[in-house]
Amino acid sequence: MKSLNKNFTAVLFFVIMQAGHSQLSAATGEGYDLDKIMRTMLIITLLFIAFVIWLAIVYSEKNDLNGDNFKRPLKAIKNYMMRLTPLEKEQELLLDHDFDGIKELDNKIPPWFNFLFYGTIIWGIIYLVVFHVLGTGQTQSVEYSEEINQAAIERQILIKTGAFLNEETVVELKDAVALSEGKEIFSKNCVTCHAADGGGIVGPNLTDDYWIHGGGIKNIFTTIKYGVPAKGMISWQTQLDPKKIQAVASYVISLHGTKPANPKAPEGTLYVPPVKQDSAKTL
């Protein structure tokens, strides 16, 4: 019995320590909340002290070889919660109902069931007051709306970082900052094939109206992103993020119509930009 009690003590101590460790991990993961850590450790310490005092009282009985004093509080709680009638008194609870030898006992409802039953009623009243009378709680519709708003904010952040930017969503940039960034990228990575002024060396002339793989921001973005391995142009998507590809593609478009020093002859097919329809005129 002593070994059983020792094992029980060891297991309980391990459970308490694990609970404390998980609380500390959660607290430190949220940013090292010192007050939360101290409160958690204080609660664990008080519980452990109470348990040690209980053991000291139990084991102060010299003749408790079977651990009866140790088990007494647990048995008392169990008997109260279950409220079982002893077998020798079942005859007093027998009802007159008898169906094929099956008899019915007039047992009282156990307290644990009443706790659950009345507890759900009390909880329902609290829920009604908090969520539908005072309005201090968040209903599912309110939580849903807040999550939608938060998702919209996060989406805008992702859009600004270029996470959603691809060959279908890209648009031409015309501001000076973006074109300056594109020019810098072009000067570092593209001049060996297209020349500093875009007139073309190994690669085609970027200033005329003819394009091998299509003109316009979407086609140029796609060509830069995936490259043209068959003609020696590498894919830049592993070296440039979508925002930078958009910037350099916009700079390439800004070279259209300029006069390079030694332009190559036109290559590819004539590209005619699509005409944007005025929605006000078409109505």
C-alpha positions as CSV (number, residue, x, y, z in Angstrom):
1,M,0.0,0.0,0.0
2,K,2.9,2.3,0.8
3,S,4.4,1.8,-2.6
4,L,1.0,2.5,-4.2
5,N,0.7,5.8,-2.3
6,K,4.3,6.7,-3.3
7,N,3.5,6.0,-7.0
8,F,0.3,8.0,-6.7
9,T,2.2,10.9,-5.2
10,A,4.8,10.8,-7.9
11,V,2.2,10.7,-10.6
12,L,0.3,13.7,-9.1
13,F,3.5,15.6,-8.7
14,F,4.4,14.9,-12.4
15,V,0.9,16.1,-13.5
16,I,1.2,19.3,-11.6
17,M,4.7,20.0,-13.0
18,Q,3.5,19.3,-16.5
19,A,0.5,21.7,-16.1
20,G,2.9,24.3,-14.8
21,H,5.3,23.8,-17.7
22,S,2.5,24.1,-20.2
23,Q,1.3,27.3,-18.6
24,L,4.8,28.7,-18.6
25,S,5.3,27.8,-22.2
26,A,2.0,29.5,-23.2
27,A,2.9,32.6,-21.2
28,T,6.4,32.9,-22.6
29,G,5.1,32.2,-26.1
30,E,2.9,35.2,-25.8
31,G,5.7,37.5,-25.0
32,Y,7.1,36.7,-21.6
33,D,4.2,38.0,-19.5
34,L,5.9,38.1,-16.1
35,D,2.7,38.6,-14.1
36,K,1.0,35.6,-15.8
37,I,4.0,33.4,-15.0
38,M,4.1,34.5,-11.3
39,R,0.3,33.9,-10.9
40,T,0.6,30.5,-12.5
41,M,3.6,29.5,-10.3
42,L,1.8,30.8,-7.2
43,I,-1.3,28.7,-7.9
44,I,0.8,25.6,-8.5
45,T,2.8,26.2,-5.4
46,L,-0.3,26.6,-3.2
47,L,-1.9,23.4,-4.7
48,F,1.3,21.5,-4.0
49,I,1.6,22.8,-0.4
50,A,-2.1,21.8,0.2
51,F,-1.4,18.4,-1.1
52,V,1.7,18.0,1.1
53,I,-0.2,19.1,4.2
54,W,-2.9,16.6,3.3
55,L,-0.3,13.8,3.0
56,A,1.3,14.9,6.3
57,I,-2.1,14.7,8.1
58,V,-2.9,11.3,6.5
59,Y,0.5,9.7,7.3
60,S,0.5,11.0,10.8
61,E,-1.8,8.1,11.7
62,K,0.5,5.3,12.8
63,N,-1.9,2.5,12.1
64,D,-3.1,3.5,8.6
65,L,-1.4,0.5,6.9
66,N,-4.1,0.1,4.3
67,G,-4.3,3.8,3.4
68,D,-7.9,4.2,4.7
69,N,-7.3,7.7,5.8
70,F,-5.7,8.5,2.5
71,K,-8.7,7.2,0.6
72,R,-11.3,8.6,2.9
73,P,-11.7,12.0,1.2
74,L,-11.9,10.4,-2.2
75,K,-14.4,7.9,-1.1
76,A,-16.5,10.6,0.6
77,I,-16.6,12.6,-2.7
78,K,-17.5,9.5,-4.7
79,N,-20.3,8.5,-2.3
80,Y,-21.7,12.0,-2.3
81,M,-21.6,12.3,-6.1
82,M,-23.0,8.9,-6.8
83,R,-25.4,8.6,-3.7
84,L,-25.6,4.8,-4.2
85,T,-28.0,2.8,-2.1
86,P,-26.3,-0.2,-0.4
87,L,-27.3,-3.6,-1.8
88,E,-28.9,-4.8,1.4
89,K,-31.4,-1.9,1.3
90,E,-32.5,-2.4,-2.3
91,Q,-35.6,-4.3,-1.1
92,E,-36.9,-1.0,0.4
93,L,-36.7,0.7,-2.9
94,L,-38.5,-1.9,-5.0
95,L,-41.6,-0.7,-6.8
96,D,-44.7,-2.7,-7.6
97,H,-43.8,-2.7,-11.3
98,D,-42.8,-6.2,-12.5
99,F,-42.4,-6.9,-16.2
100,D,-41.3,-10.4,-17.1
101,G,-39.3,-10.6,-13.9
102,I,-37.7,-7.2,-14.4
103,K,-38.3,-5.0,-11.3
104,E,-37.8,-1.3,-10.9
105,L,-36.0,0.5,-8.1
106,D,-37.0,3.9,-6.8
107,N,-33.5,5.3,-6.9
108,K,-32.9,9.0,-6.4
109,I,-31.2,10.9,-9.2
110,P,-27.5,11.1,-8.4
111,P,-26.1,14.5,-7.5
112,W,-23.6,14.5,-10.4
113,F,-26.5,14.4,-12.8
114,N,-28.4,17.2,-11.0
115,F,-25.2,19.3,-11.1
116,L,-25.0,18.8,-14.9
117,F,-28.8,19.4,-15.4
118,Y,-29.1,22.5,-13.3
119,G,-25.6,23.7,-14.4
120,T,-26.8,23.8,-18.0
121,I,-29.8,25.8,-17.1
122,I,-27.7,28.3,-15.2
123,W,-25.2,28.5,-18.0
124,G,-28.1,29.0,-20.5
125,I,-29.4,31.9,-18.4
126,I,-25.9,33.5,-18.2
127,Y,-25.5,33.0,-21.9
128,L,-28.8,34.7,-22.6
129,V,-28.1,37.7,-20.4
130,V,-24.5,38.1,-21.6
131,F,-25.0,37.6,-25.4
132,H,-28.6,38.7,-26.0
133,V,-29.5,41.1,-23.2
134,L,-26.4,43.0,-22.3
135,G,-24.7,42.4,-25.6
136,T,-21.3,42.2,-24.1
137,G,-20.5,38.8,-25.6
138,Q,-19.6,38.1,-29.2
139,T,-22.2,36.1,-31.1
140,Q,-21.2,33.9,-34.0
141,S,-22.3,36.6,-36.5
142,V,-20.2,39.2,-34.8
143,E,-17.2,36.9,-34.7
144,Y,-17.7,36.1,-38.4
145,S,-17.9,39.8,-39.3
146,E,-14.7,40.5,-37.3
147,E,-12.9,37.6,-39.0
148,I,-14.0,38.9,-42.4
149,N,-12.7,42.4,-41.6
150,Q,-9.4,41.0,-40.3
151,A,-9.0,38.8,-43.4
152,A,-9.6,41.9,-45.6
153,I,-6.9,43.8,-43.7
154,E,-4.5,40.9,-44.0
155,R,-5.3,40.6,-47.7
156,Q,-4.5,44.2,-48.3
157,I,-1.2,43.7,-46.5
158,L,-0.4,40.7,-48.7
159,I,-1.3,42.6,-51.8
160,K,1.1,45.4,-50.8
161,T,3.9,42.9,-50.3
162,G,3.2,41.3,-53.7
163,A,2.0,38.0,-52.5
164,F,-1.0,38.0,-54.9
165,L,0.9,39.7,-57.7
166,N,1.2,37.5,-60.8
167,E,0.9,37.6,-64.6
168,E,-2.9,37.9,-64.3
169,T,-3.1,40.7,-61.7
170,V,-0.1,42.8,-62.6
171,V,-0.6,46.4,-63.7
172,E,1.8,48.8,-65.2
173,L,3.5,51.2,-62.8
174,K,4.2,54.8,-63.9
175,D,5.4,56.5,-60.8
176,A,9.0,57.7,-60.6
177,V,9.9,55.6,-57.6
178,A,8.8,52.3,-59.2
179,L,10.5,53.2,-62.6
180,S,13.7,54.2,-60.8
181,E,13.7,50.8,-59.0
182,G,13.0,49.0,-62.3
183,K,15.8,50.9,-64.0
184,E,18.2,49.9,-61.2
185,I,17.2,46.2,-61.6
186,F,17.5,46.4,-65.4
187,S,21.0,48.0,-65.1
188,K,22.2,45.2,-62.8
189,N,20.7,42.2,-64.7
190,C,19.6,43.0,-68.2
191,V,22.1,45.3,-69.9
192,T,24.4,42.4,-71.0
193,C,21.7,41.1,-73.3
194,H,19.5,44.1,-74.0
195,A,22.0,47.0,-73.7
196,A,21.8,49.9,-71.3
197,D,19.4,51.8,-73.5
198,G,17.3,48.8,-74.4
199,G,18.5,48.7,-78.0
200,G,19.3,45.0,-77.8
201,I,22.6,42.9,-78.1
202,V,21.9,39.2,-77.7
203,G,18.4,39.9,-76.7
204,P,15.9,41.8,-78.8
205,N,15.3,45.5,-79.1
206,L,12.9,46.7,-76.3
207,T,12.2,50.1,-77.7
208,D,10.3,49.3,-80.9
209,D,6.8,48.0,-81.5
210,Y,7.7,44.4,-82.2
211,W,7.8,41.7,-79.5
212,I,8.7,38.0,-79.8
213,H,6.7,36.9,-76.8
214,G,4.0,39.7,-76.7
215,G,4.0,43.2,-75.5
216,G,2.1,44.8,-72.7
217,I,2.7,44.5,-68.9
218,K,1.3,41.0,-68.6
219,N,3.3,39.5,-71.4
220,I,6.5,41.2,-70.3
221,F,6.0,40.2,-66.7
222,T,5.4,36.6,-67.8
223,T,8.6,36.6,-69.9
224,I,10.7,38.0,-67.1
225,K,9.2,35.7,-64.5
226,Y,9.5,32.4,-66.4
227,G,12.3,33.3,-68.8
228,V,12.9,31.8,-72.2
229,P,15.4,28.9,-71.5
230,A,15.4,27.9,-75.2
231,K,17.0,31.3,-76.1
232,G,19.2,31.7,-73.1
233,M,17.0,33.9,-70.9
234,I,16.8,32.5,-67.4
235,S,13.7,32.6,-65.2
236,W,14.0,35.4,-62.7
237,Q,11.2,34.4,-60.3
238,T,13.7,32.8,-58.0
239,Q,15.9,35.9,-57.8
240,L,13.3,38.7,-58.0
241,D,10.1,38.9,-56.0
242,P,6.8,39.8,-57.9
243,K,7.0,43.5,-57.0
244,K,10.5,43.8,-58.4
245,I,9.5,42.0,-61.6
246,Q,6.6,44.4,-61.9
247,A,8.9,47.3,-61.5
248,V,11.4,46.2,-64.1
249,A,8.6,45.2,-66.5
250,S,7.1,48.7,-66.2
251,Y,10.6,50.2,-66.8
252,V,10.9,48.1,-70.0
253,I,7.6,49.5,-71.2
254,S,8.8,53.0,-70.5
255,L,11.7,52.5,-73.0
256,H,9.2,52.2,-75.8
257,G,9.7,55.0,-78.4
258,T,13.1,56.0,-77.2
259,K,16.1,56.2,-79.5
260,P,18.8,53.7,-78.6
261,A,22.3,54.3,-79.9
262,N,22.6,51.1,-81.9
263,P,19.2,49.5,-82.1
264,K,18.7,45.9,-83.4
265,A,16.3,45.3,-86.2
266,P,12.7,44.5,-85.2
267,E,12.0,40.9,-84.2
268,G,8.8,39.1,-83.6
269,T,5.4,40.5,-84.4
270,L,3.9,43.9,-84.2
271,Y,2.1,44.5,-80.9
272,V,-0.9,46.8,-80.8
273,P,-2.0,47.7,-77.3
274,P,-5.7,46.9,-76.7
275,V,-8.0,49.9,-76.8
276,K,-9.6,50.6,-73.5
277,Q,-13.3,51.2,-73.9
278,D,-14.9,54.0,-72.1
279,S,-17.7,52.5,-70.1
280,A,-19.6,55.8,-70.0
281,K,-19.7,55.9,-73.8
282,T,-20.8,52.3,-74.2
283,L,-23.9,52.7,-72.0
